[in-house]
């Protein structure tokens, strides 16, 4: 019997939206009212990115300029479609996170250290990270990994946290599943949290720091988000993004000619064709 891990991760770090063309992805999310960081380049991992920064978490848009063994899952994903392919959780220490996941019987790769240059006043500095990736066979919706930041001051830059659409945080990550209970148990083990009973609609919501992982029956997802009815489960659908003022956000989208839908709860769902295949729901 495996022991229960403690202090594995402290919440959501970021979501990963894989795109084929990083310039087009940047333009798409800027049109939605987000302010994106300048292009970053992971020189060893052969990828480029832009980030949408909030106070505690962020959305990463990523594309590839070459191949690296650690990117194989994402490179295969982008051959099929664009969209949310991965989720990173905050690690207080990668060695401790890996040990806890090992104890929980979760297979993971050896820790990986990498970085990217960041231009700052006074010169270029290096943002440094260390990650550990759970084997994707353990997480059918997509890649799940932990990330430890050694230079958070080079990632959470204040000048990129004020967004024209008023976005403040990732409220929830939406996961589509045919077997909700099974998928919820997997993420309960990863987060080291109890798995609550499903709600009346069959959805299970797991706490992940200030965010939630919402595991939703595929039929319910299709009814709630008909724009994603063709998404094959299990899969990461995307994110709910908390904004300061929904009315102001709607006005900005209307002024920019961005297609969106108002839900019965008053939230705003952007056309996934305008957000590179990933759900973006403003709440």
Helices and strands as residue ranges (DSSP letters): E 12-18, H 22-31, E 40-42, E 47-53, E 58-64, G 69-71, H 72-80, E 83-90, H 94-103, E 112-120, E 123-133, G 136-138, E 143-149, G 152-154, G 158-160, E 167-177, H 180-191, E 204-208, E 211-217, H 218-224, G 226-228, E 235-243, H 246-255, E 260-262, E 268-270, G 272-274, E 279-282
